[in-house]
Amino acid sequence: MNFALQKTLELILIIGLGLLLQKKVAKQDLKGVKVLILSVALPATIFVALLKIELNGTLLVFPLIALTFNLLMLAATKYFLAASLHKEEKSKKRTLMMLLPSTAPGLSCFPFIVAYLGDDTLALAALADIGNKIFVLILLYMLAMHWYRKNSVIKKQESSKSKLKGLFISLINEPINMVIVIGLVMLGFGWDLSSLPTFFQNTALSIKGLMTPLVLLFIGMAVRINKGEFKLIISMLLRRMGLAFLLSGVFAYILPALTPAMILLLVVFPQSACSFWPFAHMSAIQSMEEKDEQPKPTFDVNFGLNILACSLPFSTLLIIGIFSFSEYFINPVTLLGLGAIILGVTFAPDIIKSTSFRADRERKISRNIWKKKSKMTIATDEFEKNENIKEAKAS
């Protein structure tokens, strides 16, 4: 059996075990599993991976590429991806602009990078995630607060500054970020994993082994899709996927010296699930609006929760598929063509609907013109008839 297919079946089997555990695990229990992943297993995995690479200035390109992708996706979501939403659905459009450009590689991408590409590539992905963290933790929070102040009658400049200060503190205190900082400092001094005591090395490696099965079980236990807005959300996720393939194809085309492993990293990283952090920002603003008794909410938080619920399994299956057929996804032309096809298919219903709407409108206008002409003709005939009667009487 093909190695990639065998590895994929192993990962799907673990996700299936998580699905079987759904009825036995309450939603509040999943928070503990998530904390264990983000605060213990993932930091240990990234720490071990970072200490296996050589630090140099060229590595700064990875967070810059990730941040560039985030910004391009933000602009595309505003002017392109959410174009099918009605103009009055501003809260939903803002929610999409918060979630679609964000990525959560820790839960949906890193386990598969470890399984398919190894620790060295994972370390580079962790560096790229620094740019993504700057976007989701700082830039999106500032954007959310801008929308909140714009939408609210009450101005809270002082509260915004205190919130921003608390955000920077949480950024520093987050275990994953602390591990990355410590790892980079150690690399700067020329230390690696073997420089640490043996018991510390063994502990880090043991915790690292929990990462992949724990995340896959969490995915299986956490996926609960709300059917209310399923069609719209899947359409938006497909558009996000298509645009991400296009951007990955462009980067792969302009950087021909990339190895197959680096191209795959460039492809799967943007396909990560939407991040939880923008949802946390939106939830905080919703609480502020409830205190202010704001009639029009800035964001549609329930819609955002449904996006997160669909995004995690969607991205997981997509990333597994990419790695399972990796030989097709290392070709820039294939990526560009696939992205264009996906965007064309997802926008086709909107184009057809818009065309039919215009045709109906033109038919209505033509019908109204015909009715007006008919009324004018009838009026003219009546006038001529009356004139003829008057002439007949006069003669």
NORKA-V720155 format. One record per residue. N is the residue number from 1. RES is the residue in one small letter. PSI is psi in whole degrees, 0 to 359 (NA if undefined). Layout:
N,RES,PSI
N,RES,PSI
This chain:
1,m,142
2,n,137
3,f,315
4,a,319
5,l,320
6,q,316
7,k,321
8,t,316
9,l,323
10,e,314
11,l,319
12,i,324
13,l,320
14,i,320
15,i,320
16,g,322
17,l,322
18,g,321
19,l,321
20,l,335
21,l,357
22,q,316
23,k,339
24,k,352
25,v,122
26,a,161
27,k,322
28,q,334
29,d,333
30,l,333
31,k,321
32,g,321
33,v,319
34,k,318
35,v,319
36,l,321
37,i,307
38,l,335
39,s,344
40,v,295
41,a,311
42,l,314
43,p,319
44,a,319
45,t,316
46,i,322
47,f,313
48,v,319
49,a,320
50,l,322
51,l,3
52,k,2
53,i,163
54,e,127
55,l,130
56,n,167
57,g,335
58,t,342
59,l,343
60,l,343
61,v,333
62,f,309
63,p,329
64,l,320
65,i,317
66,a,317
67,l,321
68,t,317
69,f,315
70,n,315
71,l,320
72,l,319
73,m,325
74,l,314
75,a,320
76,a,322
77,t,321
78,k,315
79,y,351
80,f,301
81,l,320
82,a,22
83,a,334
84,s,349
85,l,147
86,h,149
87,k,331
88,e,346
89,e,58
90,k,322
91,s,321
92,k,321
93,k,319
94,r,322
95,t,317
96,l,321
97,m,336
98,m,321
99,l,315
100,l,322
101,p,347
102,s,157
103,t,148
104,a,74
105,p,337
106,g,320
107,l,332
108,s,348
109,c,314
110,f,318
111,p,325
112,f,329
113,i,318
114,v,315
115,a,324
116,y,324
117,l,342
118,g,176
119,d,326
120,d,315
121,t,326
122,l,321
123,a,319
124,l,322
125,a,322
126,a,322
127,l,319
128,a,327
129,d,342
130,i,316
131,g,320
132,n,321
133,k,320
134,i,321
135,f,308
136,v,328
137,l,326
138,i,302
139,l,317
140,l,327
141,y,316
142,m,321
143,l,318
144,a,319
145,m,325
146,h,314
147,w,322
148,y,314
149,r,324
150,k,325
151,n,341
152,s,146
153,v,327
154,i,129
155,k,134
156,k,68
157,q,318
158,e,319
159,s,324
160,s,318
161,k,318
162,s,323
163,k,318
164,l,321
165,k,316
166,g,328
167,l,317
168,f,324
169,i,317
170,s,328
171,l,319
172,i,322
173,n,350
174,e,130
175,p,318
176,i,316
177,n,323
178,m,320
179,v,318
180,i,317
181,v,313
182,i,317
183,g,318
184,l,322
185,v,317
186,m,318
187,l,325
188,g,328
189,f,2
190,g,17
191,w,153
192,d,189
193,l,325
194,s,346
195,s,345
196,l,160
197,p,152
198,t,318
199,f,326
200,f,319
201,q,313
202,n,321
203,t,313
204,a,318
205,l,325
206,s,316
207,i,322
208,k,325
209,g,342
210,l,342
211,m,298
212,t,307
213,p,326
214,l,317
215,v,319
216,l,321
217,l,321
218,f,318
219,i,314
220,g,322
221,m,334
222,a,337
223,v,114
224,r,98
225,i,128
226,n,126
227,k,349
228,g,314
229,e,29
230,f,315
231,k,314
232,l,316
233,i,315
234,i,322
235,s,316
236,m,321
237,l,324
238,l,320
239,r,319
240,r,317
241,m,313
242,g,316
243,l,322
244,a,320
245,f,318
246,l,313
247,l,319
248,s,320
249,g,321
250,v,312
251,f,318
252,a,328
253,y,319
254,i,351
255,l,73
256,p,344
257,a,359
258,l,142
259,t,161
260,p,321
261,a,320
262,m,324
263,i,318
264,l,321
265,l,318
266,l,334
267,v,314
268,v,329
269,f,313
270,p,344
271,q,8
272,s,159
273,a,160
274,c,144
275,s,152
276,f,336
277,w,315
278,p,324
279,f,322
280,a,319
281,h,315
282,m,322
283,s,320
284,a,319
285,i,325
286,q,320
287,s,320
288,m,321
289,e,327
290,e,324
291,k,323
292,d,354
293,e,46
294,q,123
295,p,323
296,k,109
297,p,147
298,t,322
299,f,157
300,d,91
301,v,321
302,n,321
303,f,319
304,g,321
305,l,321
306,n,323
307,i,316
308,l,319
309,a,324
310,c,328
311,s,321
312,l,306
313,p,326
314,f,309
315,s,323
316,t,311
317,l,323
318,l,314
319,i,321
320,i,318
321,g,320
322,i,314
323,f,328
324,s,329
325,f,49
326,s,331
327,e,337
328,y,336
329,f,7
330,i,3
331,n,117
332,p,323
333,v,319
334,t,318
335,l,316
336,l,316
337,g,317
338,l,317
339,g,317
340,a,319
341,i,315
342,i,315
343,l,320
344,g,317
345,v,318
346,t,331
347,f,349
348,a,313
349,p,322
350,d,320
351,i,316
352,i,317
353,k,317
354,s,319
355,t,316
356,s,325
357,f,317
358,r,321
359,a,316
360,d,320
361,r,318
362,e,322
363,r,319
364,k,318
365,i,316
366,s,319
367,r,318
368,n,319
369,i,318
370,w,319
371,k,317
372,k,318
373,k,319
374,s,317
375,k,319
376,m,321
377,t,316
378,i,317
379,a,321
380,t,317
381,d,318
382,e,318
383,f,315
384,e,321
385,k,315
386,n,320
387,e,320
388,n,322
389,i,319
390,k,320
391,e,322
392,a,319
393,k,320
394,a,325
395,s,NA
